[in-house]
């Protein structure tokens, strides 16, 4: 059964994607002209008032701020670049034989898919260790002619 993914504010996405974001210049106390290196797009980041003193943060992404509870917060969330807006958190993506994405795993084992074949074979493997579960799910996905790409 498919379960909805819930963001845990771990910051892994920002730590990964954030390496491609650089501040070109500070425009005002809360505005930065920036460049992202994946799509080579420029954008102006506007920092939320509560994070003005925290940017640049020294993290992989200059706009990634850690709270006292170690939650990852985007200081420029409302003006983040397209790369970040379009990012979908996934630990695995599933493709059909034609290379079309049919679903992905958000978080550790939460399937996000409308594909009836994939939904029918999904098993989150409660109590099963990750390596065993991955091997079993990879075999099930391959058996229906799909391909699983895992991201570590």
N, C-alpha and C positions, 0 to 999 in steps of 0.2 A: 504494500500500500504506500502511495506517495504521501510524504509529509512536508509541510511548509518549512522552508529554511528560515531560521531566525538569526540575525546578525548578533554576534557576541562581542562586537567592538574589539576584536583581537588586534586589528591593525595590520594583519599580514598582507592584505590587498594594497594598503597604502605603502607598506615597506617595500613591496615589489614594484608596483607602478610608480611610486614616488621617486625612484632613482632616475626616472626619465624627465622629471620636472625640475627646472632651474629658474631661479629668480634672475631676471635680466637687470632690473633696477627698481628701487623703491621710489614710488611716485609721491605718496603722502604717508602719514603715519599708519594708515591701514590699507593702502593700495599698492600693489606690486605688479609690474609688467613681468610676465613670465613666458617661458618657452617650454613646450614638451617635445621630447625627442622621438617619440614613436610616430606620430602623424605630422610632426614638424609644424604644429599650430601654436600661435601666440594667444595669450589670454591675459586679462587683467583680473588678478585675485583681489577680492575685497575681504578683509579679515573681520570676523565677528568681533564686536566690542570686547567681549569677555576674554578674547585670546590675543588682543593687540600686543601685549608684552611678551608673548610666547613665540613669536615668529620673527626670524626663522628658528625652527625648533632644534636643529641638530640631528633630527631623525633622518631616515632615508628620504622622506618627502619633507620639504621645509615647512609644510603646512600641517603636518601630523603632530598633534599635541596629545600628551598623556595626562590623564586626570589623576587625582590622588588615589583613585581606585584602580589605576593602571588601565583604564579604558582608553581606546584610541579615538580621538575626535578630529574631524577635519575642520581646521580653523577658517577655511574659505569655502565651506560646503555649498553655499548659495551660488558661488561664482566659479566652482571647480571646472576644470577643462572637460571637454567632450570625452576624452579618454577615460576619465574617472566616472563621468555620468553614465557611460554605456557599459562599464565593467560589470560583469556578473560573477559573483563569487562562486568558485567551483573547485572541487578537489578531483573531479573526473568529468569528462564529457563523453557522450555516446553518439556515434555517427552510424548512419545506415550504409549499405553497400555503395551508394552513390555519393557518399561523403557529406550528406546533409545531417546537421546536428539534430538528434531526436530527443535529447535530454541531457541534464547534467546533475551532478551531485553537489549540493550546497552544504557547506560545513563538512561534517565527517561522513554521514551516510544518508542524507535526506535527498531523495530523488525529486527533481523538478522536471516533469514531462507530461505532455498530453498524449504521448504515443501509447496506444492501447497494448501493443506487444511488450514494450518496455515496462509499463506499469504492471502488467500481469506477471512478469517474471521477477519483479523486484522483491528483495528480501533484505531487510536491514541487519540481519544477523545478530540480534540481541544476544550478548554474552559471548560472542565469537571473537577471537582475536583478529586484528586488522589484516594480517598477512593471509590467514586462512580464508577470511571473508572475501578479500580482493581476488584471490585465486578462484574461488568458487563462483563469484559474480562475473569475473572475466570469462570463465568457461561458459556460463549461461548466456551471456551477451553474445559471445562468438558463435554459439550454437544456433542463434536465430539470425545470423548473418550480419550482425552489427559489430562495431569496433569500439573498444573503450580506450580512451586516452586518460591516463592517471597523472595528476600533478602533485608533486611532493613539495 
